[in-house]
Amino acid sequence: MAGGWSNDGAVQEQIDSSIDDAIQRVRSQLPSGESLTHCEACAAAIPQARREAIPGVRLCVACQGEHDKEQSKFSGYNRRGSKDSQLR
């Protein structure tokens, strides 16, 4: 049921659009091209299986884990969505 000026399904369309945008953002951050044989951060060898599994890989598993931790500190999204929580 729509309310106000919105049409039926407007909320679902907004949710779908937000999900599509997030997927596109993540896909744009995926590595591409030829994988490196050695980590660009620590110069450790990158196993062949990892290079085949992730085309364009540039970091070893350990350095990738550290990189991911840094990236997850700030996601850019307000996960506390409630207006009440923003006013406190």
Buried (B, 14 or more C-beta within 10 A) or exposed (E): EEEEEEEEEEEEEEEEEEEEEEEEEEEEEEBEEEBBEEBEBEEEEBEEEBBEEBEEBBBBEEBBEEEEEEEEEEEEEEEEEEEEEEEE
